Structures are given as structure tokens and as C-alpha cells.
Amino acid sequence: MKKILLVDDVEETRELINFALVSKGYGVIEFFDGKKVFEAVLALKPDLIILDIGLPGMNGFSVASQLSESGETSKTPIIVSSGYTKYHYIFESKKLENVVDFIGKPYLPEELIEKVQKIIGRP
């Protein structure tokens, strides 16, 4: 089973995305802030990270930078999922080494699933 680490501070968003991904056969591990993501990636070795930018504790840009600087976690692809959809945020996200895509909120779960399948394939 392919594992996805879902990092979003909004519980309803996590629940919706989790339900959609699990219904397609993916395993999902949820976090609501960025503080413990690095350790989780090392321990769990997910196939993909779906990462919000506006997180408490450590924002998504900092999390993605920390992951890209580590040899062991730098290859884990990241989809940035954010309500910050101004060009600046999209551009800054895509400059990070392991960010492979950006999806602006709100979006349909099917849109995210399409992106996930393109990046890591079906479960």
C-alpha cells in the first residue's frame, strides 16, 4: 500500500482528503502542524506528502525546505495544497526541490487524486 503523509491544520480538510484517498486504496497518515513532519518522514518513509503552507508551529515552506536539505528525505515528492493561491506562493512552492505540484484550495478531491496518481501511481 502506498503511504501518503497529509499535513493540514484544518480538521475538516484532513477528513475529506483522507476519506477520498483511503477510498482509492492509499494509506494516509495525518498531521495538523509542521513540527513533527521531518521525524515522521524519516520513520514512515511515505511515498508522497500533501503539505499545506499555512501551518501552526512551522509553515509549509519551512517544512519543505527542511525535507529537501536532508539526503534521506529530499526525494519524497510533495504536493503543496494551499489556500494561498497568489502567484508568489505558487512560484515559491515550486522553487523547492521536492515540490512536484501545487493545488489551490478549494478543490475537488478528484483533482487531488488525479495528481496523486500521476506522481506515485495507483495503490
N, C-alpha and C positions, 0 to 999 in steps of 0.2 A: 504494500500500500504506500502510495506517495504521500509524504507529510508536508503540510503547509503550516507555517507559523503566521498567525494572524495577530497583528498588533494595531489596536484601535482603542481609543479611550471612551467611545460611546457604546454602551452595552447593547442597545438595540441594533446597531450596525453589526457588531460582532455576531449577535444571534442570527441575523438574517444571512450574513455571508457564511457563517458556519453551517447553517441548515442547507444552504444551496450547495456548498462544496461537499458536505457529507452525503447528501442525496445523490451526488455523482460518483461517490466512492473514494473520495480523498479523506485522509486523516487530518484533523485540524487541531492545533494547539493554540490557545488564546492567551494574549497578554493585553493589559489595559494601559501600560506605560512602557517607556523605553529602557528603564533601569536594568532589567534582568534579561534583556533580549540577547546580548552578547553571550552570556553564560548558557542560555537556552540553546542557541545555535551550536555552540561547541558540544553540548551534551546530547542534543536531539538530532543534529545533522538533518535539518529539514531540506526538502527538495526545492522549496520556494518560500519567500517571505512576502506577505502583503502588509505594507507598512504605511500607517497614517503619518502625516507631517506634524500636526498639532497635538503632541502628546505631553502629558504632565511628566515632570522629572527630567526627561531627556527627549528633546524633539527628534522627529524622524530623520532630519538631516544629520544630526549628531550620531544617531544610531547607525545609519547607512555608512557614514564616514568611518566610524569605529570598526564596522564589519569589513569594509574594503581595505583597511590598513592591516588587517590580520591575515597572514598567509592561509590559515586554516579555514577562515570564513569568507574570504574575499571572492570565492567562486559561487557562493549561494546567490542565485538571482533574486532580485527584489522588484516587485510591482509597487509603486507608490500609489496609494489610494487616498485622495485628499479633497477636501472642500476648498482648499486654496488653489484656484484654477487660473489665476493670472499667469501670464506668460513667464514672469520672473520665477515663480515656483516650479513650473514645468521645466524650464531651462535649467535651473539649479539642480533639480532632481536628476535630470538626465546626464548632468556632468559627473555624477557619482559613478564610480567604476562598475559596481554590481547592479545598478538600477537598469533594468531592461525595458521597463514600460511605465506609463503613468495613466491613471484613470481618475477622472474628476467626479466628485460626488455632486449630486446624486446620480446613481447609475443603476441599471437593471442587473440583478445577479447574473443573468445570462451573458451580459457583456464581459463581466469579470471571468466567468467560466471559460469563455472563448479565449481570452488572453492566457489564462492558466494552461489550457490545453495546448496552445501554440508554444508555450515556453517549456512545460515539463511533460506534455502528453497526457493521455488519459491514464486513470489509475490502474 
